[in-house]
């Protein structure tokens, strides 16, 4: 018998679990008081489903719409009757909403929504679904999504089994990144009985354009076409959900309720962190740096001049400034001391926004690549390794060890190794100088320009806290092994330093 199940929108979707159990092989359609979405033609049996039934008025209206599209032999009405005599042919249990919630992160492309979604998943320890990848797994999406030839109701419904499994593994929240319409939100949240919480991520047009230019995604070539395709659905989601601009300096009033409901505070000091966690911010920076194409972007952030003065090539200042922009955010430095001018100036992230600072940091790497045709991402990878150790200590609050200091110092050591390799200098000697420079900065630079000393508050493994005040001996060491030996480096740390020493860090673009 050819059967069609038709859900009355929106409430009928709450019977999804019962429908799937009773009629697993039926075709599926959706109906509201104005229109029908689904297959047409003749069916032996149509089952019209609503969540609960009182008078049957909703059923009557649905039948009027349905008969314009579907011819049927038998029509049965299914739902949970709330009163005696309710017009129901098939009695279904009354559905109970789950205590779990579906969290939808949406917005136009290249606004930073995936970075925010990933940070939420990391902060909450919850599963993350990338909607675009899930759709592409089951449909031919075409060049930019135009290949999907079903309605948004049908699309979302077809993906429910996989989303159901993800929700089962969630503790409280299932985070879904990239839905394109309210219809998709309705199907998922109602069918899975998990109320929706929606955040629309926006940003300035110029920010979007720069992000789309930087990343290497095939469908970014169809930027305008993609916007037109999903415009109507996304504009509706912008109106009905919470909203946040990726480059907001502080958390806007339109998003406070969203983050409060999740129990997340996405701030560094009083500034909005659109990456939610520091670790996610760092990983997003590295991912963008690794993938960014060479480009001569206009850079707004002031350049640090120390490395060009020391090594005679101002292009090194691009990389040094890039990393420093990120360090200032993670170290919570609100001001920066300009050694060249003697001035104390606001840190770029604090004066502008965290998103703007990350964007500038990536642009500087793109500029370096464009002017040198060298990819520094392997050296930056080791810098990320060092900073990750610091962030682990910040979270765990465990007492730092000499090994912790050596790992965190890899930031400076790897950069010096990269410089030595690029300029033809003694790589080992520059790595030793990098260790000494890091130790010196830890001892003498903690309150540069009168800024707050955040090292102890953030549990940083600084040289003076972990080892002592005498750092000058490092520069006199004959070999890197001598330094590691004196500091009692573990086997793992020695291997890390030897990898940096032996690995090729200067890579042609």
GULUMGU-398482 format. One record per residue: x, y negated, z negated of N, C-alpha, C in turn; residue in one letter. Coordinates in steps of 0.1 Angstrom, whole numbers, plus 5000, padded with zeros to 4 digits. Layout:
% residues N
XYZXYZXYZa ...
***
This chain:
% residues 509
500850125000500050005000500949885000x 500649795009501449665011500949565000x 501849534991501349454980502149314979x 501449214976502049074974501749024960x 502748994953502548924940502748774942x 501748704937501848554939501748494925x 502848424922502948354909502248214910x 501448184900500848054898501947964892x 502347864899503447774893502847674883x 503547654872504847704869504747824859x 503547824852503447914840503448064844x 502948094856502848234860504248304860x 505248224862506648284862507048344849x 506348304838506648364825506348514825x 505548564834505248704835506248784843x 507348724846508348784855508748924851x 509048944838509549074833508449174835x 507149134832506049234834505849264848x 505949164857505649184871506749274877x 507949254873509049334878508949484874x 508349504862508149634857507049704864x 505949634866504749694872504749704887x 505349604894505349604908506749574914x 507649664911509049634915509349614930x 508549674938508749664953507849574960x 507049494953506149404959506849284965x 506249234976506749104981506248994971x 506948874972506648774962506448644968x 505448564963505148434967504848344955x 504748214958504548114947503448014952x 502647974943501547884947501247784936x 500947664941500447554931499147504937x 498647394931497347344935497347284949x 498547264955498647204968499147294979x 500047384976500747454987501147594982x 501547674992501947814990503347834996x 504147904989505547934993505848084993x 505948135005506248285005505748345018x 505748475019505348545031503948525034x 503648535047502248515052501748645059x 500548645064500048765071499148845063x 498948975066498049065060498649145049x 497949165037498449245026497249335022x 497449455019496349545013495949495000x 496849444992496549404978497349274975x 496749174969497349054964497149054949x 498149034942498049014927498448874923x 497448804919497648664915497948654900x 499148604897499648614883499748474876x 499148464864499348344856499848394842x 500348304835500848334821499748374812x 498848274810497648304802496448254809x 495248304806494048274813492948234803x 492248124806491048094797489748094806x 489647994815488347984822488448034836x 489748044842489848094855489847984866x 489747854861489747744871491047744879x 492147764872493447764879493447874890x 493047994887492948104896492048064908x 490947994906490047964917490747864926x 491447764921492047674929493247744937x 493947834931495047904937494447984949x 493348044947492748134958492448044970x 491947924968491547834979492847804987x 493947784981495147754988495647874995x 495647994987496248114992495548165005x 494248145006493548195018493848125031x 494548015030494947945042496248005048x 496848095040498148155045498148305045x 497348375037497448515035496048575037x 495948685044494748775046494948895037x 493948935030494149045021492949135020x 493149255016492049355014491449345000x 492349324990491949324976492749214969x 492049144960492649034952492449074937x 493549084930493449114916494148994908x 493548964897494048854889494748914876x 495948864873496748924862497148814853x 497148834840497648744830497248784816x 497548704806497148724792495948644789x 494748714787493548644783493648574769x 493248454769493248384756491948384749x 490848404757489548414751488748534756x 487748574749486948684754486248654767x 486248734776485548714789486348634799x 487648614796488548544806488548634819x 488548564831488448644843489848704847x 490148824841491448884843491149034847x 491749074858491549214863492649304857x 493849244855494949324849495549244837x 495349304825495749234813497249254811x 497949144810499349144807499649084793x 500749134786501049074773501348924774x 501048854764501448714763502948694762x 503648634771505048624770505548524758x 506648564752507248484742508548424747x 508648294744509948224749511148274741x 512248284748513448324741514048214733x 514848244723515548134716516748084724x 517148154734518248114743517748004752x 518747924758518347824767519247834780x 518647784791519447774803519847634804x 521147614807521747474808522147454822x 521547354829521847334843522647204844x 523847224850524747104853524547084868x 524046964872523746934886524246804890x 524146774903524646644908525146664922x 525446554929526046564942527446624941x 527946664953529346724953530346614949x 531546664945532646574942532346474931x 531546504922531346414910531946464897x 532546584898533146634886532346724877x 531146764883530246844875530846984871x 531547044880532147174877533147174866x 533947064866534847044855534147034842x 533046954842532246944829531647074825x 531047144835530447274832531447374826x 532647374832533647464827534047434813x 534147304810534447264796533347304786x 532147284790531047324781531047474778x 531347554789531347704787532547734778x 533647664779534847684771534547644756x 533947534754533647484741532647564733x 531647614741530647694735530847844734x 531847884742532148034743531048104750x 530448044760529248094767529548124782x 528748214788529048244802528748124811x 529448114822529248014832528948074846x 527848034852527448074865527747964875x 528547994886528647894896527647924907x 526647834908525547864916525947884931x 526847794936527247804950527847944953x 528647994945529248124947528248234946x 527248224937526248324935525348334948x 524948214953524148204965524948264977x 526248224978527048274990527248424989x 527148484977527348624976526148704983x 525048644983523848714988523248655001x 523748535005523148465017524248415026x 524048405039524948335048524648185046x 525448115039525147975036525547875047x 526147925058526547835069527747755065x 527847635071529047555069528947475056x 527747435052527747355039526447385032x 525747495034524547535027523347535036x 523447495049522347485058521847615063x 522647725061522347855066521247925058x 521047885045520047955037518647925042x 517948025047516648005054515448045045x 515548035032514348065024514047945015x 512847935009512547825000513347834988x 513447724980514247724968513647814958x 512247824958511647924949512048064952x 512048104965512448234969513948264966x 514748164969516148174966516448204952x 515948124943516248134929515648274924x 514448304928513848434924514648554928x 515248554939516048664944517348684936x 517748574929518948584921518748614906x 517448624903517148644888517748764882x 517848884889518448994882519848974877x 520748904885522048874881522048774869x 521248674870521148574860520648634847x 519748724848519148794836520248864829x 521148924836522248994830523248904823x 523448784829524348684823523648624810x 522348604811521648554799521748654788x 521648784791521748884780523048874773x 524148844780525448834773525648704766x 524848604768525048474762524548484747x 525248404739524848394725523648304723x 523748184729522648084729522348014742x 523348004750523247914762523847994774x 523047984785523648024798523847894806x 525047874810525447744817525447774832x 524647704840524647724855525047594861x 526047604869526647484875526347484890x 525647374894525447344908524047374914x 523047384906521747404912521347274920x 520447284930520247174939518847124939x 517947184931516547134931515847164919x 514747094916513947124904513247264906x 512947304918512347434920513247544915x 514547534918515447634913515447644898x 515447524891515447514877514147574871x 513047544878511747604873511747754873x 512147814884512047954886512948024875x 514147974874515148044865514648024850x 514347904846514047884832512747944828x 511747944836510447994833510448154834x 511048204844511048354846511948414835x 513048354831513848414821513448374807x 512348294806511748254793512848184784x 513648114791514748034784514647884788x 514147804780513847664783515047594789x 514847504798515847444806516347314799x 517647294800518347164796519147124808x 518847014813519446974826520246844824x 521446844830522346724830522746694844x 522446574848522846524861524146444860x 525146494867526446424867526646334879x 526946214876527046114887528346044886x 528645954895529845874894529845774906x 530745684906530845584916531145644930x 530545584941530845634954532345644957x 533145544954534545554957535245664950x 534745694937535345804930535045934937x 533845954941533446074948534246094961x 534445984968535145994981536646034979x 537245974968538646014965538746164961x 537846204953537846344949537646434961x 536746404969536546484981537746484990x 538446374991539646364999540746444993x 540846454980541946524974541846674974x 540646724972540546874970540446934984x 540747064984540747134997539547234998x 538347175000537247265001536647255015x 536447365021536047365036534747275038x 533847285029532547215032532647065030x 533747015024533946865022534046795036x 534246865046534246805060532846765064x 531846825057530446795060529846715048x 530546625043530246545031528846485033x 528646415043527346335046526246435049x 526546535057525446635060524946705048x 525946745039525546815027524746725018x 525046595017524246505009522846495014x 522646485027521346475033520546605031x 521146715032520446845030519846855016x 520646815006520146844992519646714985x 519546604993519246474987517946474979x 516846514985515546514978515546584965x 516046704965516046784952516946724942x 518146674946519046614936518546484930x 517946404939517346274934516246304924x 515446404926514446444916515046484903x 516046564904516746614892517346494884x 517846404891518446284885517346204877x 516146204882515046134875514546204862x 514546344863513846414852514846464841x 516146474844517046534834517846424827x 518646474818519646384812520646344823x 521346224820522246174831523546134824x 524646154831525946104826526846074839x 527545964838528545934848529845984844x 530546054853531846124850532846024845x 532845904851533845804847533345704837x 532345744829531845654818532945644808x 533045524802534045504792533645564778x 532345554775531845614763530645704768x 530145784759528945864762527745774763x 527045784775525945694777524745744769x 523845654766522545684759521845794766x 521945794779521145894787521646034786x 522746054779523346194777523546234763x 523346144753523546174739522746294735x 521446294738520546404734520946534740x 521546534752521946664758523046724750x 524146644747525246704740524946734725x 524046654719523646684706522846814705x 522046844715521246974715522247094716x 523347074723524247184725525247194713x 525247084705526247084693527647064698x 527846984708529146954714529346804713x 530546764709530946624709532046594719x 531746554731532746544741533546414741x 534246394730534946264729536446284725x 537246194729538646184723538646044717x 538846034704538545914697537145874700x 536945754705535545714708535345704723x 536145774731536045774746535445904751x 534545894761533846014766534946104774x 534946224770535846324777534946414786x 534846384799533946454808534446594810x 535546634805536046774806535746844793x 535146784784534646834771535746874762x 536746954766537846994757539146944763x 540146934754541446894759542046994768x 541947124765542447224773541847224787x 540647204788539947204801540447084809x 540546974802541146854809542446884815x 543346944807544646974812544647074824x 543847174823543747274834543147214846x 542147124845541547054856542646964863x 543446904855544546814861545446904869x 545847014863546847104870546247164883x 544947204882544347254894544247154905x 543947034902543946924912545246894917x 546246894909547646864913548146974922x 547847094919548247204927547647204941x 546447154942545747164955545647034963x 546046924957545946794963546846784975x 546346734986547146714998548046594997x 549146585004549946465004549146345010x 549146235003548346115007548945995000x 548945885007549545765002548345684996x 547845724984546845654978547345524972x 546345434971546645314963546545344948x 547545314941547545354926547445224918x 546545234908546245114899547045124887x 547345244882548045254869549445204870x 549945124860551345074861552345194860x 553445184867554445284868555445274856x 555745384850556945384841558245384849x 559145304845560345284853561645364848x 561445434837562645494831563445584839x 562745674847563445774854564145714867x 563445624873564145554885565345484880x 565345424869566545354864567645454861x 567245574856568245664852568845744864x 567945774873568345864884568445794898x 567945674899568045594911567045624922x 565945684919564945714929563545684922x 562945574927561645534921560545634923x 560645724932559545814935559445914923x 560445924915560346004902559345944893x 559245814894558345744884556845784887x 556545824899555245874902554845994894x 555846084893555546214886555646184871x 556546104866556646074852555446004847x 554945904855553745834851552545924851x 552446014861551346104862551246194849x 552346244845552346334833552046244821x 552646124820552446034809550945994807x 550245974818548845944817548046044810x 548346174814547746284807548146294793x 549446284790549946294776549346194767x 549146064772548545964764547146004759x 546346064769545046104765545046214754x 545846314757545946434748546546404734x 547446304734548146264722547346154715x 546246114721545346014716546045874713x 546945844722547645714721546845604728x 546445504721545545404726546345284732x 547645274728548545174734549745234739x 550445164748551745214753552745094753x 553945134748555045034748555845034761x 555944924767556644904780558144874776x 559044964777560344944773561044844782x 560544834795561244744805560844594802x 559644574797559244434794559144404779x 559144504771558944484756557544454752x 556544474761555144444758554444574753x 553444554745552544654741551244644749x 550844744756549644734765548744844762x 547444824764546444934762546845054771x 546645174765546845294773545845294784x 546145344796545345334808543945404805x 543945524799542745594797541845524787x 542345454778541545384767540945254773x 541745194781541245064787540245094798x 540345204806539445234817538545354813x 538945474816538145594812539045714814x 538645824807539445944809539445994823x 538245994829538146044843539045954852x 539045824850539845734859541345764857x 541745794845543145824842543545954848x 542746054848543046184854543146164869x 542246084875542246064889543545994893x 543945894886545145824889546345914888x 546346004878547446094876547546184888x 546446234894546546324905546946244918x 546446124919546846034930548346014931x 548945994919550345974919551146104924x 550646214921551246344926551046354941x 549846314946549646314960550546214967x 550846104961551746004967553146054967x 553546124956554946184956555046284967x 554046364969554146464980554246404993x 553446294995553446225008554746165011x 555446105001556746035004557946125004x 557846244998558946334997558746465005x 557546505008557146635014557646745005x 557546724992557946824982556746844972x 556546964969555447004960555947024946x 555646934936556246954923555347034914x 554347104919553347174911553947284902x 555047344907555647454899556347394886x 556947274888557547214876556447164867x 555347114873554247064864553547184857x 553547304863553047424857553747444843x 555047434843555847454831555547344821x 555247224826554847114817553547144810x 552647204818551347244812551547354802x 552447444804552747554794553147484781x 553947384781554347314769553247244762x 552447174769551247104763550247204758x 550047314765549047414760549447464746x 550747484744551247524731550847414720x 551047294724550647184714549147184711x 548347214721546847214719546447334711x 547147444713546847564705547147534690x 548247464688548547424674547547324668x 547047234676546047144672544747214668x 544447314675543147384672543347474660x 544447554660544647654649545047594636x 545747484637546247414625547347494618x 547947594624548947674618550247594617x 551147634609552447554607553347574619x 553747474625554647484637556047544634x 556647614643557847684641558847624652x 560147654650561147614660560747664674x 560247784675559847834688558747744694x 557847694686556747604690557347474696x 558347424689559047304694559747324708x 560347444709561047474721560147494733x 558947554730557947564741557347434745x 557047354735556447224738557447134745x 558747144742559847064749560047104763x 559447214767559547264781558947154791x 558047064786557546954794558746874800x 559646834791560746744795561846834802x 562046944796563147034802562847074816x 561547114819561247154833561347034843x 560946914838561046794847562446764850x 563346774840564746744842565346854851x 564946984850565347084859564947054873x 563747004875563246974888564046864894x 564346754886565146644891566546694895x 567146774887568546824890568546904903x 567546984905567447064917567246984929x 566446874928566146784939567346704943x 568046644932569046554935570446624935x 570546754934571746824935572646804922x 572046794911572746784898572946914891x 573646924881573847044873572547074865x 571847174869570547204864570547234849x 571547314845571647354831571947234822x 572847154827573147034819571946934818x 571246924828570046834828568946894818x 568847024818567947084809568347064794x 569647064792570047034778569746884775x 570046794785569746654782568246634780x 567446714787565946714785565546744770x 566246854765565946894751566346774742x 567546714744567946614735567046494736x 566546454748565646344750564346374743x 563846494743562646524737562746514721x 563946564716564146554702564246414698x 564946334705565146184702563846114702x 563046144712561746074712560846114701x 560946244697560146294685560646214672x 561846194671562446134659562245984659x 562445914670562545774670561245704677x 560545784685559445714693558045734688x 557845784676556545814672555645694670x 556245584667555445464664555845354674x 556145384686556545284696555445184697x 555845054697554944944699553844934689x 554044994677553144984666551845074668x 551945174677550845264679550745354668x 549545414666549345514655550145634658x 550845684647551545804647550545924646x 550245984657549246084658549746224656x 551146234655551746364656551346464645x 551346414632550946494621549446524621x 548646424624547146444625546846554635x 547546554646547246654657548146784655x 548846784645549746904642550746934653x 551346824658552346844669553646904663x 554246994671555547054666556746964670x 556746844663557846754666559146804660x 560246754666561646804662561846764647x 561446644643561746614629560946684619x 559746724623558846804614559346944613x 559747004624560047144625561547174622x 562447094627563847124626564647024617x 564446894619565246804611565446674619x 566246584613566546454619567746454628x 568646544627569846544635569646604648x 569646524659569346574672570546564682x 571546474678572546444687573446554691x 573546664682574346774685573946844698x 572646834702572046904713572846864726x 573046734727573746684739575146724741x 575746774730577146814730577346964732x 576247034732576247174734576847214748x 577647324748578247364760577347434770x 576347504764575447574773574047574767x 573047604775571647614771571547724761x 572247834763572147944754572647904740x 573647814739574147774726573047704718x 572247614725571147544719570147644714x 569747734723568647834719569147924708x 570347954708570948044697570847964684x 571347844684571347764671569947744666x 568947734674567547704670566847834667x 567547954669566848074666565748114675x 565848084688564848104698564548254699x 563248284700562848424702563148474716x 563048604718563248664731562348594742x 561048574738560148524748560548384752x 560948304743561348164746562548164754x 563548244751564748254759564448294774x 563448384775563048424789562348304796x 561648224789560948114795561948014800x 562947984792564047884796564847944807x 565148074807565948134818565148134831x 563848154830563048144842563148004849x 563047904840563147764845564447744852x 565547794845566847774850567047844863x 566547964865566748044877565748024888x 564547974885563547964895563647844903x 563247854916563247734925562047654922x 562247524918561147434915560847334926x 561847314934561647214945561147294957x 559847274960559247354971558747254982x 559047294994558547205005557047215007x 556447105010554947105012554647175026x 
***
